[in-house]
């Protein structure tokens, strides 16, 4: 976190990082997600010196969006994301499943 960041932003960073790790993200990726989310929130609230146009003008905040953009697109979630969710739900035989089979088993 940047020097001088508020205790609220520190708590927010830790919460987002822990949530990402629980979803199966690596520690490095979880830190990146948390930092980007908190930085965008700081920019929207006017707590940073600089901010991109999308950070300030985006109609949905990062917390409201909840990762929508990272999970949408032509192919949807990645096989790794599906596998992590299947592991979390305890789907049997997930290690030998294809991406399509994982999606079907998860009801997508």
Secondary structure, DSSP 8 states (H G I E B T S, - for coil): --TT--HHHHHHHHHHHHHHHHTT--HHHHHHHHHHHHHHHHHHTT-SS---HHHHH-SS-HHHHTTHHHH-SSS-S-HHHHHHHHHHHT-TTGGG--HHHHHHHTT-
